Amino acid sequence: MNLDITNENLYLLLPGKVSRVAQIYAHEHHVTLIEALRCFYHSDTYKRLADESTKLWHYGPVALYQELVDELKQRGSE
């Protein structure tokens, strides 16, 4: 049995990670879960998470949330 994570099977891990990051974002920013999901799915953080070579899938939800917040802060200061 092959247990390696690749770009072909990474999609199996994403829903759980995305949902938890969105829950944290929605709670912290007082937005709906749908708005939080949209924000995350449209972020560079999600694009990097969905690319196996970045190994961002190793991160837990809090670390991914922090990546997202840092990205949004940086985007706001540009």
PDB file of N, CA, C and O in Angstrom:
ATOM      1  N   MET A   1       0.849  -1.185   0.000  1.00  0.00           N
ATOM      2  CA  MET A   1       0.000   0.000   0.000  1.00  0.00           C
ATOM      3  C   MET A   1       0.890   1.242   0.000  1.00  0.00           C
ATOM      4  O   MET A   1       1.797   1.367   0.824  1.00  0.00           O
ATOM      5  N   ASN A   2       0.628   2.144  -0.916  1.00  0.00           N
ATOM      6  CA  ASN A   2       1.392   3.386  -1.033  1.00  0.00           C
ATOM      7  C   ASN A   2       0.753   4.459  -0.153  1.00  0.00           C
ATOM      8  O   ASN A   2      -0.404   4.824  -0.363  1.00  0.00           O
ATOM      9  N   LEU A   3       1.493   4.961   0.820  1.00  0.00           N
ATOM     10  CA  LEU A   3       0.977   5.963   1.745  1.00  0.00           C
ATOM     11  C   LEU A   3       1.557   7.348   1.493  1.00  0.00           C
ATOM     12  O   LEU A   3       1.381   8.248   2.314  1.00  0.00           O
ATOM     13  N   ASP A   4       2.248   7.534   0.369  1.00  0.00           N
ATOM     14  CA  ASP A   4       2.834   8.832   0.043  1.00  0.00           C
ATOM     15  C   ASP A   4       1.757   9.830  -0.347  1.00  0.00           C
ATOM     16  O   ASP A   4       0.772   9.479  -0.996  1.00  0.00           O
ATOM     17  N   ILE A   5       1.959  11.084   0.058  1.00  0.00           N
ATOM     18  CA  ILE A   5       1.076  12.176  -0.360  1.00  0.00           C
ATOM     19  C   ILE A   5       1.648  12.750  -1.647  1.00  0.00           C
ATOM     20  O   ILE A   5       2.823  13.111  -1.713  1.00  0.00           O
ATOM     21  N   THR A   6       0.800  12.830  -2.671  1.00  0.00           N
ATOM     22  CA  THR A   6       1.198  13.372  -3.965  1.00  0.00           C
ATOM     23  C   THR A   6       0.154  14.398  -4.399  1.00  0.00           C
ATOM     24  O   THR A   6      -0.879  14.559  -3.750  1.00  0.00           O
ATOM     25  N   ASN A   7       0.439  15.092  -5.510  1.00  0.00           N
ATOM     26  CA  ASN A   7      -0.562  16.021  -6.046  1.00  0.00           C
ATOM     27  C   ASN A   7      -1.833  15.293  -6.466  1.00  0.00           C
ATOM     28  O   ASN A   7      -2.906  15.894  -6.521  1.00  0.00           O
ATOM     29  N   GLU A   8      -1.715  14.003  -6.762  1.00  0.00           N
ATOM     30  CA  GLU A   8      -2.879  13.238  -7.192  1.00  0.00           C
ATOM     31  C   GLU A   8      -3.796  12.847  -6.032  1.00  0.00           C
ATOM     32  O   GLU A   8      -4.989  12.637  -6.249  1.00  0.00           O
ATOM     33  N   ASN A   9      -3.277  12.742  -4.811  1.00  0.00           N
ATOM     34  CA  ASN A   9      -4.138  12.356  -3.694  1.00  0.00           C
ATOM     35  C   ASN A   9      -4.223  13.404  -2.578  1.00  0.00           C
ATOM     36  O   ASN A   9      -4.897  13.184  -1.571  1.00  0.00           O
ATOM     37  N   LEU A  10      -3.554  14.519  -2.752  1.00  0.00           N
ATOM     38  CA  LEU A  10      -3.588  15.580  -1.750  1.00  0.00           C
ATOM     39  C   LEU A  10      -5.009  16.080  -1.490  1.00  0.00           C
ATOM     40  O   LEU A  10      -5.332  16.496  -0.378  1.00  0.00           O
ATOM     41  N   TYR A  11      -5.848  16.039  -2.511  1.00  0.00           N
ATOM     42  CA  TYR A  11      -7.226  16.521  -2.381  1.00  0.00           C
ATOM     43  C   TYR A  11      -7.976  15.823  -1.245  1.00  0.00           C
ATOM     44  O   TYR A  11      -8.954  16.366  -0.732  1.00  0.00           O
ATOM     45  N   LEU A  12      -7.543  14.654  -0.856  1.00  0.00           N
ATOM     46  CA  LEU A  12      -8.203  13.927   0.225  1.00  0.00           C
ATOM     47  C   LEU A  12      -7.999  14.605   1.581  1.00  0.00           C
ATOM     48  O   LEU A  12      -8.844  14.475   2.466  1.00  0.00           O
ATOM     49  N   LEU A  13      -6.897  15.322   1.751  1.00  0.00           N
ATOM     50  CA  LEU A  13      -6.607  16.001   3.010  1.00  0.00           C
ATOM     51  C   LEU A  13      -7.201  17.404   3.102  1.00  0.00           C
ATOM     52  O   LEU A  13      -7.422  17.919   4.198  1.00  0.00           O
ATOM     53  N   LEU A  14      -7.455  18.011   1.962  1.00  0.00           N
ATOM     54  CA  LEU A  14      -7.815  19.432   1.948  1.00  0.00           C
ATOM     55  C   LEU A  14      -9.134  19.785   2.628  1.00  0.00           C
ATOM     56  O   LEU A  14      -9.167  20.771   3.364  1.00  0.00           O
ATOM     57  N   PRO A  15     -10.220  19.044   2.430  1.00  0.00           N
ATOM     58  CA  PRO A  15     -11.491  19.479   3.031  1.00  0.00           C
ATOM     59  C   PRO A  15     -11.435  19.670   4.545  1.00  0.00           C
ATOM     60  O   PRO A  15     -11.977  20.648   5.061  1.00  0.00           O
ATOM     61  N   GLY A  16     -10.798  18.764   5.256  1.00  0.00           N
ATOM     62  CA  GLY A  16     -10.704  18.902   6.706  1.00  0.00           C
ATOM     63  C   GLY A  16      -9.903  20.112   7.117  1.00  0.00           C
ATOM     64  O   GLY A  16     -10.278  20.823   8.050  1.00  0.00           O
ATOM     65  N   LYS A  17      -8.801  20.353   6.430  1.00  0.00           N
ATOM     66  CA  LYS A  17      -7.960  21.497   6.754  1.00  0.00           C
ATOM     67  C   LYS A  17      -8.667  22.807   6.413  1.00  0.00           C
ATOM     68  O   LYS A  17      -8.651  23.754   7.200  1.00  0.00           O
ATOM     69  N   VAL A  18      -9.277  22.851   5.250  1.00  0.00           N
ATOM     70  CA  VAL A  18      -9.976  24.060   4.813  1.00  0.00           C
ATOM     71  C   VAL A  18     -11.126  24.392   5.762  1.00  0.00           C
ATOM     72  O   VAL A  18     -11.304  25.551   6.139  1.00  0.00           O
ATOM     73  N   SER A  19     -11.899  23.391   6.146  1.00  0.00           N
ATOM     74  CA  SER A  19     -13.058  23.665   6.996  1.00  0.00           C
ATOM     75  C   SER A  19     -12.633  24.204   8.356  1.00  0.00           C
ATOM     76  O   SER A  19     -13.275  25.109   8.889  1.00  0.00           O
ATOM     77  N   ARG A  20     -11.571  23.667   8.916  1.00  0.00           N
ATOM     78  CA  ARG A  20     -11.124  24.131  10.235  1.00  0.00           C
ATOM     79  C   ARG A  20     -10.550  25.541  10.158  1.00  0.00           C
ATOM     80  O   ARG A  20     -10.821  26.360  11.035  1.00  0.00           O
ATOM     81  N   VAL A  21      -9.764  25.839   9.127  1.00  0.00           N
ATOM     82  CA  VAL A  21      -9.235  27.198   8.957  1.00  0.00           C
ATOM     83  C   VAL A  21     -10.389  28.182   8.778  1.00  0.00           C
ATOM     84  O   VAL A  21     -10.381  29.265   9.363  1.00  0.00           O
ATOM     85  N   ALA A  22     -11.365  27.811   7.982  1.00  0.00           N
ATOM     86  CA  ALA A  22     -12.521  28.689   7.754  1.00  0.00           C
ATOM     87  C   ALA A  22     -13.308  28.910   9.048  1.00  0.00           C
ATOM     88  O   ALA A  22     -13.784  30.018   9.297  1.00  0.00           O
ATOM     89  N   GLN A  23     -13.445  27.883   9.862  1.00  0.00           N
ATOM     90  CA  GLN A  23     -14.143  28.036  11.147  1.00  0.00           C
ATOM     91  C   GLN A  23     -13.408  29.033  12.043  1.00  0.00           C
ATOM     92  O   GLN A  23     -14.028  29.895  12.665  1.00  0.00           O
ATOM     93  N   ILE A  24     -12.106  28.908  12.102  1.00  0.00           N
ATOM     94  CA  ILE A  24     -11.317  29.833  12.925  1.00  0.00           C
ATOM     95  C   ILE A  24     -11.453  31.253  12.384  1.00  0.00           C
ATOM     96  O   ILE A  24     -11.673  32.196  13.146  1.00  0.00           O
ATOM     97  N   TYR A  25     -11.322  31.403  11.062  1.00  0.00           N
ATOM     98  CA  TYR A  25     -11.416  32.728  10.441  1.00  0.00           C
ATOM     99  C   TYR A  25     -12.790  33.352  10.703  1.00  0.00           C
ATOM    100  O   TYR A  25     -12.884  34.521  11.075  1.00  0.00           O
ATOM    101  N   ALA A  26     -13.843  32.571  10.508  1.00  0.00           N
ATOM    102  CA  ALA A  26     -15.202  33.078  10.714  1.00  0.00           C
ATOM    103  C   ALA A  26     -15.391  33.545  12.154  1.00  0.00           C
ATOM    104  O   ALA A  26     -15.981  34.598  12.397  1.00  0.00           O
ATOM    105  N   HIS A  27     -14.898  32.771  13.094  1.00  0.00           N
ATOM    106  CA  HIS A  27     -15.031  33.127  14.508  1.00  0.00           C
ATOM    107  C   HIS A  27     -14.234  34.390  14.845  1.00  0.00           C
ATOM    108  O   HIS A  27     -14.745  35.292  15.509  1.00  0.00           O
ATOM    109  N   GLU A  28     -13.002  34.449  14.394  1.00  0.00           N
ATOM    110  CA  GLU A  28     -12.118  35.575  14.734  1.00  0.00           C
ATOM    111  C   GLU A  28     -12.516  36.877  14.053  1.00  0.00           C
ATOM    112  O   GLU A  28     -12.300  37.957  14.603  1.00  0.00           O
ATOM    113  N   HIS A  29     -13.095  36.783  12.861  1.00  0.00           N
ATOM    114  CA  HIS A  29     -13.407  37.989  12.074  1.00  0.00           C
ATOM    115  C   HIS A  29     -14.899  38.289  12.005  1.00  0.00           C
ATOM    116  O   HIS A  29     -15.325  39.207  11.304  1.00  0.00           O
ATOM    117  N   HIS A  30     -15.686  37.511  12.736  1.00  0.00           N
ATOM    118  CA  HIS A  30     -17.135  37.735  12.822  1.00  0.00           C
ATOM    119  C   HIS A  30     -17.793  37.808  11.445  1.00  0.00           C
ATOM    120  O   HIS A  30     -18.552  38.729  11.144  1.00  0.00           O
ATOM    121  N   VAL A  31     -17.478  36.813  10.624  1.00  0.00           N
ATOM    122  CA  VAL A  31     -18.092  36.692   9.305  1.00  0.00           C
ATOM    123  C   VAL A  31     -18.747  35.321   9.226  1.00  0.00           C
ATOM    124  O   VAL A  31     -18.526  34.463  10.081  1.00  0.00           O
ATOM    125  N   THR A  32     -19.553  35.127   8.194  1.00  0.00           N
ATOM    126  CA  THR A  32     -20.195  33.826   8.027  1.00  0.00           C
ATOM    127  C   THR A  32     -19.164  32.798   7.568  1.00  0.00           C
ATOM    128  O   THR A  32     -18.095  33.141   7.063  1.00  0.00           O
ATOM    129  N   LEU A  33     -19.510  31.554   7.754  1.00  0.00           N
ATOM    130  CA  LEU A  33     -18.628  30.476   7.319  1.00  0.00           C
ATOM    131  C   LEU A  33     -18.446  30.512   5.801  1.00  0.00           C
ATOM    132  O   LEU A  33     -17.360  30.219   5.301  1.00  0.00           O
ATOM    133  N   ILE A  34     -19.484  30.863   5.078  1.00  0.00           N
ATOM    134  CA  ILE A  34     -19.398  30.965   3.610  1.00  0.00           C
ATOM    135  C   ILE A  34     -18.396  32.048   3.219  1.00  0.00           C
ATOM    136  O   ILE A  34     -17.574  31.838   2.327  1.00  0.00           O
ATOM    137  N   GLU A  35     -18.458  33.201   3.879  1.00  0.00           N
ATOM    138  CA  GLU A  35     -17.504  34.281   3.586  1.00  0.00           C
ATOM    139  C   GLU A  35     -16.075  33.847   3.908  1.00  0.00           C
ATOM    140  O   GLU A  35     -15.144  34.153   3.163  1.00  0.00           O
ATOM    141  N   ALA A  36     -15.911  33.140   5.012  1.00  0.00           N
ATOM    142  CA  ALA A  36     -14.582  32.663   5.400  1.00  0.00           C
ATOM    143  C   ALA A  36     -14.052  31.652   4.387  1.00  0.00           C
ATOM    144  O   ALA A  36     -12.874  31.685   4.034  1.00  0.00           O
ATOM    145  N   LEU A  37     -14.912  30.762   3.924  1.00  0.00           N
ATOM    146  CA  LEU A  37     -14.506  29.782   2.910  1.00  0.00           C
ATOM    147  C   LEU A  37     -14.095  30.488   1.624  1.00  0.00           C
ATOM    148  O   LEU A  37     -13.069  30.153   1.032  1.00  0.00           O
ATOM    149  N   ARG A  38     -14.888  31.457   1.193  1.00  0.00           N
ATOM    150  CA  ARG A  38     -14.541  32.213  -0.026  1.00  0.00           C
ATOM    151  C   ARG A  38     -13.189  32.885   0.117  1.00  0.00           C
ATOM    152  O   ARG A  38     -12.359  32.835  -0.791  1.00  0.00           O
ATOM    153  N   CYS A  39     -12.976  33.509   1.251  1.00  0.00           N
ATOM    154  CA  CYS A  39     -11.712  34.206   1.499  1.00  0.00           C
ATOM    155  C   CYS A  39     -10.551  33.224   1.405  1.00  0.00           C
ATOM    156  O   CYS A  39      -9.544  33.506   0.755  1.00  0.00           O
ATOM    157  N   PHE A  40     -10.691  32.082   2.050  1.00  0.00           N
ATOM    158  CA  PHE A  40      -9.594  31.117   2.053  1.00  0.00           C
ATOM    159  C   PHE A  40      -9.373  30.505   0.680  1.00  0.00           C
ATOM    160  O   PHE A  40      -8.232  30.387   0.234  1.00  0.00           O
ATOM    161  N   TYR A  41     -10.452  30.111  -0.001  1.00  0.00           N
ATOM    162  CA  TYR A  41     -10.304  29.488  -1.316  1.00  0.00           C
ATOM    163  C   TYR A  41      -9.703  30.442  -2.352  1.00  0.00           C
ATOM    164  O   TYR A  41      -9.092  29.991  -3.321  1.00  0.00           O
ATOM    165  N   HIS A  42      -9.868  31.749  -2.161  1.00  0.00           N
ATOM    166  CA  HIS A  42      -9.319  32.727  -3.097  1.00  0.00           C
ATOM    167  C   HIS A  42      -7.935  33.238  -2.689  1.00  0.00           C
ATOM    168  O   HIS A  42      -7.401  34.150  -3.319  1.00  0.00           O
ATOM    169  N   SER A  43      -7.367  32.664  -1.658  1.00  0.00           N
ATOM    170  CA  SER A  43      -6.084  33.149  -1.156  1.00  0.00           C
ATOM    171  C   SER A  43      -4.905  32.411  -1.779  1.00  0.00           C
ATOM    172  O   SER A  43      -5.045  31.300  -2.292  1.00  0.00           O
ATOM    173  N   ASP A  44      -3.754  33.049  -1.724  1.00  0.00           N
ATOM    174  CA  ASP A  44      -2.514  32.392  -2.128  1.00  0.00           C
ATOM    175  C   ASP A  44      -2.167  31.268  -1.158  1.00  0.00           C
ATOM    176  O   ASP A  44      -1.535  30.283  -1.541  1.00  0.00           O
ATOM    177  N   THR A  45      -2.578  31.416   0.087  1.00  0.00           N
ATOM    178  CA  THR A  45      -2.326  30.367   1.080  1.00  0.00           C
ATOM    179  C   THR A  45      -2.994  29.068   0.641  1.00  0.00           C
ATOM    180  O   THR A  45      -2.390  27.999   0.737  1.00  0.00           O
ATOM    181  N   TYR A  46      -4.233  29.150   0.162  1.00  0.00           N
ATOM    182  CA  TYR A  46      -4.910  27.939  -0.310  1.00  0.00           C
ATOM    183  C   TYR A  46      -4.207  27.373  -1.541  1.00  0.00           C
ATOM    184  O   TYR A  46      -4.035  26.159  -1.657  1.00  0.00           O
ATOM    185  N   LYS A  47      -3.805  28.240  -2.451  1.00  0.00           N
ATOM    186  CA  LYS A  47      -3.104  27.762  -3.652  1.00  0.00           C
ATOM    187  C   LYS A  47      -1.839  27.003  -3.271  1.00  0.00           C
ATOM    188  O   LYS A  47      -1.528  25.964  -3.853  1.00  0.00           O
ATOM    189  N   ARG A  48      -1.115  27.531  -2.289  1.00  0.00           N
ATOM    190  CA  ARG A  48       0.095  26.841  -1.829  1.00  0.00           C
ATOM    191  C   ARG A  48      -0.244  25.552  -1.097  1.00  0.00           C
ATOM    192  O   ARG A  48       0.468  24.557  -1.231  1.00  0.00           O
ATOM    193  N   LEU A  49      -1.330  25.559  -0.321  1.00  0.00           N
ATOM    194  CA  LEU A  49      -1.764  24.347   0.383  1.00  0.00           C
ATOM    195  C   LEU A  49      -2.116  23.244  -0.605  1.00  0.00           C
ATOM    196  O   LEU A  49      -1.827  22.073  -0.362  1.00  0.00           O
ATOM    197  N   ALA A  50      -2.736  23.615  -1.716  1.00  0.00           N
ATOM    198  CA  ALA A  50      -3.169  22.640  -2.723  1.00  0.00           C
ATOM    199  C   ALA A  50      -2.028  22.140  -3.603  1.00  0.00           C
ATOM    200  O   ALA A  50      -2.230  21.264  -4.445  1.00  0.00           O
ATOM    201  N   ASP A  51      -0.845  22.686  -3.414  1.00  0.00           N
ATOM    202  CA  ASP A  51       0.337  22.250  -4.165  1.00  0.00           C
ATOM    203  C   ASP A  51       1.200  21.408  -3.239  1.00  0.00           C
ATOM    204  O   ASP A  51       1.793  21.936  -2.298  1.00  0.00           O
ATOM    205  N   GLU A  52       1.278  20.136  -3.487  1.00  0.00           N
ATOM    206  CA  GLU A  52       1.985  19.209  -2.600  1.00  0.00           C
ATOM    207  C   GLU A  52       3.431  19.599  -2.382  1.00  0.00           C
ATOM    208  O   GLU A  52       3.968  19.375  -1.297  1.00  0.00           O
ATOM    209  N   SER A  53       4.075  20.176  -3.383  1.00  0.00           N
ATOM    210  CA  SER A  53       5.511  20.472  -3.287  1.00  0.00           C
ATOM    211  C   SER A  53       5.837  21.514  -2.214  1.00  0.00           C
ATOM    212  O   SER A  53       6.980  21.586  -1.762  1.00  0.00           O
ATOM    213  N   THR A  54       4.860  22.318  -1.801  1.00  0.00           N
ATOM    214  CA  THR A  54       5.103  23.316  -0.755  1.00  0.00           C
ATOM    215  C   THR A  54       5.131  22.690   0.633  1.00  0.00           C
ATOM    216  O   THR A  54       5.652  23.281   1.580  1.00  0.00           O
ATOM    217  N   LYS A  55       4.571  21.497   0.747  1.00  0.00           N
ATOM    218  CA  LYS A  55       4.474  20.759   2.025  1.00  0.00           C
ATOM    219  C   LYS A  55       3.662  21.520   3.072  1.00  0.00           C
ATOM    220  O   LYS A  55       3.758  21.227   4.263  1.00  0.00           O
ATOM    221  N   LEU A  56       2.862  22.496   2.633  1.00  0.00           N
ATOM    222  CA  LEU A  56       2.011  23.236   3.564  1.00  0.00           C
ATOM    223  C   LEU A  56       0.948  22.326   4.184  1.00  0.00           C
ATOM    224  O   LEU A  56       0.390  22.646   5.233  1.00  0.00           O
ATOM    225  N   TRP A  57       0.672  21.203   3.540  1.00  0.00           N
ATOM    226  CA  TRP A  57      -0.324  20.272   4.078  1.00  0.00           C
ATOM    227  C   TRP A  57       0.137  19.661   5.395  1.00  0.00           C
ATOM    228  O   TRP A  57      -0.664  19.048   6.100  1.00  0.00           O
ATOM    229  N   HIS A  58       1.407  19.817   5.739  1.00  0.00           N
ATOM    230  CA  HIS A  58       1.907  19.361   7.042  1.00  0.00           C
ATOM    231  C   HIS A  58       1.391  20.255   8.174  1.00  0.00           C
ATOM    232  O   HIS A  58       1.320  19.821   9.324  1.00  0.00           O
ATOM    233  N   TYR A  59       1.039  21.478   7.856  1.00  0.00           N
ATOM    234  CA  TYR A  59       0.630  22.449   8.868  1.00  0.00           C
ATOM    235  C   TYR A  59      -0.730  22.084   9.451  1.00  0.00           C
ATOM    236  O   TYR A  59      -1.585  21.515   8.772  1.00  0.00           O
ATOM    237  N   GLY A  60      -0.906  22.423  10.710  1.00  0.00           N
ATOM    238  CA  GLY A  60      -2.209  22.278  11.354  1.00  0.00           C
ATOM    239  C   GLY A  60      -3.074  23.488  11.047  1.00  0.00           C
ATOM    240  O   GLY A  60      -2.611  24.438  10.415  1.00  0.00           O
ATOM    241  N   PRO A  61      -4.327  23.462  11.487  1.00  0.00           N
ATOM    242  CA  PRO A  61      -5.247  24.558  11.169  1.00  0.00           C
ATOM    243  C   PRO A  61      -4.825  25.916  11.728  1.00  0.00           C
ATOM    244  O   PRO A  61      -5.033  26.939  11.074  1.00  0.00           O
ATOM    245  N   VAL A  62      -4.244  25.943  12.911  1.00  0.00           N
ATOM    246  CA  VAL A  62      -3.840  27.229  13.494  1.00  0.00           C
ATOM    247  C   VAL A  62      -2.697  27.841  12.692  1.00  0.00           C
ATOM    248  O   VAL A  62      -2.696  29.043  12.429  1.00  0.00           O
ATOM    249  N   ALA A  63      -1.734  27.026  12.307  1.00  0.00           N
ATOM    250  CA  ALA A  63      -0.613  27.529  11.501  1.00  0.00           C
ATOM    251  C   ALA A  63      -1.099  27.984  10.127  1.00  0.00           C
ATOM    252  O   ALA A  63      -0.637  29.003   9.613  1.00  0.00           O
ATOM    253  N   LEU A  64      -2.023  27.240   9.532  1.00  0.00           N
ATOM    254  CA  LEU A  64      -2.574  27.650   8.234  1.00  0.00           C
ATOM    255  C   LEU A  64      -3.361  28.951   8.364  1.00  0.00           C
ATOM    256  O   LEU A  64      -3.281  29.822   7.499  1.00  0.00           O
ATOM    257  N   TYR A  65      -4.118  29.075   9.446  1.00  0.00           N
ATOM    258  CA  TYR A  65      -4.857  30.311   9.698  1.00  0.00           C
ATOM    259  C   TYR A  65      -3.880  31.486   9.811  1.00  0.00           C
ATOM    260  O   TYR A  65      -4.133  32.556   9.259  1.00  0.00           O
ATOM    261  N   GLN A  66      -2.776  31.291  10.518  1.00  0.00           N
ATOM    262  CA  GLN A  66      -1.789  32.355  10.673  1.00  0.00           C
ATOM    263  C   GLN A  66      -1.167  32.725   9.333  1.00  0.00           C
ATOM    264  O   GLN A  66      -0.922  33.901   9.062  1.00  0.00           O
ATOM    265  N   GLU A  67      -0.911  31.726   8.496  1.00  0.00           N
ATOM    266  CA  GLU A  67      -0.412  31.991   7.136  1.00  0.00           C
ATOM    267  C   GLU A  67      -1.405  32.876   6.379  1.00  0.00           C
ATOM    268  O   GLU A  67      -1.014  33.834   5.712  1.00  0.00           O
ATOM    269  N   LEU A  68      -2.694  32.544   6.492  1.00  0.00           N
ATOM    270  CA  LEU A  68      -3.734  33.318   5.808  1.00  0.00           C
ATOM    271  C   LEU A  68      -3.780  34.747   6.330  1.00  0.00           C
ATOM    272  O   LEU A  68      -3.816  35.694   5.544  1.00  0.00           O
ATOM    273  N   VAL A  69      -3.778  34.907   7.630  1.00  0.00           N
ATOM    274  CA  VAL A  69      -3.836  36.245   8.224  1.00  0.00           C
ATOM    275  C   VAL A  69      -2.616  37.068   7.816  1.00  0.00           C
ATOM    276  O   VAL A  69      -2.740  38.246   7.482  1.00  0.00           O
ATOM    277  N   ASP A  70      -1.449  36.449   7.843  1.00  0.00           N
ATOM    278  CA  ASP A  70      -0.230  37.153   7.423  1.00  0.00           C
ATOM    279  C   ASP A  70      -0.327  37.578   5.961  1.00  0.00           C
ATOM    280  O   ASP A  70       0.068  38.688   5.602  1.00  0.00           O
ATOM    281  N   GLU A  71      -0.853  36.692   5.122  1.00  0.00           N
ATOM    282  CA  GLU A  71      -1.021  37.027   3.709  1.00  0.00           C
ATOM    283  C   GLU A  71      -1.968  38.214   3.537  1.00  0.00           C
ATOM    284  O   GLU A  71      -1.684  39.140   2.777  1.00  0.00           O
ATOM    285  N   LEU A  72      -3.091  38.177   4.247  1.00  0.00           N
ATOM    286  CA  LEU A  72      -4.076  39.247   4.114  1.00  0.00           C
ATOM    287  C   LEU A  72      -3.524  40.581   4.623  1.00  0.00           C
ATOM    288  O   LEU A  72      -3.812  41.634   4.055  1.00  0.00           O
ATOM    289  N   LYS A  73      -2.736  40.531   5.689  1.00  0.00           N
ATOM    290  CA  LYS A  73      -2.105  41.763   6.204  1.00  0.00           C
ATOM    291  C   LYS A  73      -1.126  42.309   5.175  1.00  0.00           C
ATOM    292  O   LYS A  73      -1.101  43.510   4.907  1.00  0.00           O
ATOM    293  N   GLN A  74      -0.321  41.423   4.602  1.00  0.00           N
ATOM    294  CA  GLN A  74       0.652  41.853   3.602  1.00  0.00           C
ATOM    295  C   GLN A  74      -0.039  42.412   2.370  1.00  0.00           C
ATOM    296  O   GLN A  74       0.397  43.416   1.805  1.00  0.00           O
ATOM    297  N   ARG A  75      -1.115  41.762   1.957  1.00  0.00           N
ATOM    298  CA  ARG A  75      -1.874  42.231   0.789  1.00  0.00           C
ATOM    299  C   ARG A  75      -2.479  43.605   1.052  1.00  0.00           C
ATOM    300  O   ARG A  75      -2.549  44.442   0.152  1.00  0.00           O
ATOM    301  N   GLY A  76      -2.915  43.833   2.288  1.00  0.00           N
ATOM    302  CA  GLY A  76      -3.508  45.126   2.656  1.00  0.00           C
ATOM    303  C   GLY A  76      -2.499  46.243   2.706  1.00  0.00           C
ATOM    304  O   GLY A  76      -2.861  47.408   2.541  1.00  0.00           O
ATOM    305  N   SER A  77      -1.234  45.919   2.931  1.00  0.00           N
ATOM    306  CA  SER A  77      -0.210  46.957   3.046  1.00  0.00           C
ATOM    307  C   SER A  77       0.478  47.243   1.712  1.00  0.00           C
ATOM    308  O   SER A  77       1.367  48.091   1.640  1.00  0.00           O
ATOM    309  N   GLU A  78       0.076  46.549   0.673  1.00  0.00           N
ATOM    310  CA  GLU A  78       0.705  46.786  -0.646  1.00  0.00           C
ATOM    311  C   GLU A  78       0.090  47.968  -1.338  1.00  0.00           C
ATOM    312  O   GLU A  78       0.493  48.311  -2.449  1.00  0.00           O
TER     313      GLU A  78
END
